Amino acid sequence: MTEFVLLLALMALTLGVILFWPRSLRSTVTHGRQAQEAEAIYAQQCRQAESALADPALAQALQRELEKDILPAPAAVEVQAGRPSGRMALLLWVSVVLLSGGAYVLSGDYHRVRAGIAAIQNDPFSELTPLQKEDRRLEKLKASLRATPEDSVLWAELGEQYLLLNAYDHATKAYERALALRGENAELLSALATVLYYRDGQHLSADARALIDRALAQDPGEVSALMLLASDAFFAADYARAIDIWQTLLDGGSPRINRVKLIEAIQTARMMQQNAMP
C-alpha cells in the first residue's frame, strides 16, 4: 500500500513538472523577443538623432539617454533568458530526489534490506559478542535439559557447546552422560575422544585411542575417529598414513566431510613428504 501511494505521488509530481516547466520556457522566449524589439527601436532612434542633429556631441548625448530609456538592463536580460525561476529549480530538484527514492523503494533491494533489518531486530542474540552468544545457547541447552534430563541428544549438544568454549571437563561429563543414556555409539565415542585430544594439546592419549578403537569397532568409516587418527599421524610426520586415511574418507563419500579441505590436506601432506626425503 505504501509503495502504491508513493508511486501516485511521483506521477503527480512528474505531471506538475511537465505542465509548469513550459511556462518558464515561454517566459524566457518572451523576454528575449522583447529585448530584440527594444534594440531595434533604439537603433532607429539613434539614426534619426544623427540625421537631425548637426552637432555630434549632442547626438551622442541623446543616444545615451535613449539607451537608458529604451534598452533593458543587460544583467536582467541575462538572468531571465539564462535560468529558470528559483521555485522551478527547487521543484526539479525535489522531483529528482523523489524519483530516485521511489525507484529504490519499488526495487527488490529495498525489500531485501528491510527483511534483513527485521531479522536482526528479531534475533535475541544480535547485540551479543560471539562468546556471549555461545553462553546464551549454553543456558538455553541447560534449561531444556532441566525440563527433559533424559534426552541424550541435548546432552551431546551440551558437550559440543562446552567443547567450543574450551571447557573440556564439562564437555567430557556431558558426552559421558549422553553415552550413558544412549548406550555405545560410534559418533559419541569419537566426540568424547575429540574432547580428550584437544584437552591434551592435540595429542592422542591412550584413553583417546581406546575410545577411537571402540568407535571404529562399531563403524569402521566413522568420520570423526578417522580424522583424529589422520591428524595425529600428520603431526607425528607420518605423512603416508595421514594420506591413506584422508583418501579413505574421500573414497567413502560421507556427507560429513569437506572434500575440498581433505584434498588440500592430502596435497600438503605429499609436499611435506617430498621435503622430508633425503
N, C-alpha and C positions, 0 to 999 in steps of 0.2 A: 504493500500500500504506500509506504514512504517513497519508494522508487518511482511509483506512478505519479504521485503528486509532484515530485521533483522534475520529472520529465515534462509535465504540463507547464511548470514554471519556466523551464528552459525554453520551451516552444514559444511561450508568451513573450519572453524577453527577446528572443531572436526576431519575432514578428515586429516588436517595437523598434528594434534597430533598423529593420528593413523599411518601416514606414517613415521614421523620423530622419534617418540619415540623408535621404534625397533632398529634404528641405534645406539642410545645411549646404549641400552641393549647389542647390538652386540659388541660395543666398550668396554663395561665393561667386557664381557666374554673374549675378545681378550687379554685385559691387564692381566686378571687373569691367562690365559693359558701361557702367556709369562713369568710371574713370576714363575710359576711352572717349566717351562723348565730351567730357569736360576738357580733355586735351585738345579735341578738335575745335571746340568753341574758343579756347584760349589762343590757339594758333591763328584762327580767323581774326580775332580782335587785335592781335599783335600786328598782323598785316595791315589792317585798317589804320592802326595808330601810326605806323611807319609812313603810310602814304599821306595821312592828314597833317602830320606834324613835320615841319622842316627841321626843327632842332633835334638832333639825335639824343641829346641828354634828356629832353622832355619825353621823347619816345621810350627810352629805356626806363624812366621813372614810371611812366604809365604801364609799361609791360610788367614791372614788379608789382604794381597794385593789382593788375589783372590776375597775376599768378596767385596772389593771396586770396582774391575773391573767388576765383573760378576753380583752380586746381585743388583736389583734396590733399590732405597731409599724406606724404609717401608712407610713413610708418603705419598709418591706419589702414591704407590700402593693402600693404603687405600682410598685416595681421588678418584682415578679412579674407584675403584671397589665399593665404598660405596654410591656415589651420582651422579645424572645426572649433566650435564653442567648447568651453570647459565642461559643460553639462554633457555634451555628446561624447567627449573623450572619456569622462567618468563612466558613462553608460556602456561604452565599448569595452572598457577595462573590466567592469563587473561582468559583462556577458562572457568575456574570455575566461575569467576565473570560474564562473559557474558552469560553463560548458565543459571545462577541463574536469572540475569536480564531479559533474554529472556523468561524464564518460567513465570515470573511475568507479563511481557508485554502481553504475549499471554493468560493470565488468565483473568477471568471476573472481578477480583478485580481491576485490572489496569483501566479498562474502567469505573467501578463504581466510583473510586476515581477521574478520570478526569471529569466525569459528575458532581460530587459534587463540584469540584473546579470551573467548568464553571458556575454552578448555583449560587455560592457565588459571583463570579465576575460580573454576570449579575444582581444581586439583588441591586437596588439602595440604599437600606437601610442596606446593610450588615455591614457597618462600624459605624452604629449609636447605641447608647445605647437604652435600651427598652423605656425610656421616650422620647428620640429624635424620635424614630420610631413612637410612638403614636402621637407626634406633627406633624410629616410629614404626617401621614394618615389624621390627622385633617385638615391640609392645603389642602390636595387633596380633601377632602369632601367639604370644603368651596369653592374651585374652581369649583367643579361640581355643587354646589348649585347656584353659580353666573350664571352659564350657564342655569340651569333648576331650578329656585327658587320655582316652584310649585310641586316639587317631594316630596311627603310625606315620601317615603322610605328613601331618602337621609337625610331628617330631623330626622327621627328616628335613623339612623346610626350615625348622628352627636350627638344626645342626648346620645347614648350609649358610644361614644368615650369620651365625656365630663365626663360621669359617671366614666369611667375607670381612668380618670385623677383627679377625686375627685373635679371637677369643677361643683358643684351641681346647682348653679344658672343658668349657661349656659345650663346645661343638662335639667333643668326644662323648660327653654324657647324653646329649640329645640323640646322637646316632645309636648309641648303645640302647637307649630306651626304645627307639624305633625298631631295632633288631629284636629286642625282647618281645615287642608286640606283634611283629610281622613274622618272625622266625628267620631262618637262614635265607639271605637274599644277596645275590651277587652285586647288585648296584649299591646296596647299603654297606656291604663289606668293603667294597672299593672306596666308597666315600669316607668311611672311617679310616682306611689306610691312607687316604689323601690328607686327612687331618694330621695324622701322625707324621707323615712325610714333611709337611710344611712346619709343623711344630719343631721338628728336629733339624731345621735348616736345610731342607731339600736333601735329606739323607734317608735312604731306605733302611730302616732299622729291622731287627729280627721280628718284632711284633708286626710291623707293617707288611713284611714279606709273608708272614703267616696268614694275615688277612687276605692278601692277594692270592695266595695259593687256594684258600677256601673259595674265593670268588671265582677263580678260573676253573675250579673243580665243578662248579655249578654251570658256568657259562664260559667256555674257552675263548669266546670272542668278546668278553666284557671290555668295553672301550676304556673306561677309567683305569682298570687294572693294567691293561696293556700299555696305556700311555705312561703310567707311573714307571713301569719296567723300562720303557724306551728312554724316558728322561734320565733315569738312574744310569743306564748304560751310556748315554751320551756324555753326561758329566763325569763319568769314570773313564772317558776316552775310548770306550768300547763301541766305536762308530759302526762297525759291521753289524753288531747285534741290534743297535738302535735302528739302523736302516731296515733290517729284516722285520722288526716289529712294526715299524711305521708302514712298511709295504704290505704287511699282513692286514693292517687296519684299512688301508686303501682298497685292497682286494675284497675285503669283507663288505664294503659299500654301506656301512651303517649310517643312518641319517644323523647320528650324534657327532660325527666327525666333521672337521673343516678341511676339505680336500686341498684347498689352496695352501693352507698353513702346513699341512702334512708334506706336500710336495716341496715346499720351501725348506722344511726341516730336513728332508732327505737330501736335497741338494747341498745344504750347509754341511751335513754330516759327511758327504762324499768329498767336499772340498777339504774339510778338516782331516779326513782320512788320507788324502793325497799329500797334504802338507806334512803329515806325521811320518810319511815313508822316508826312509834314509836315502 
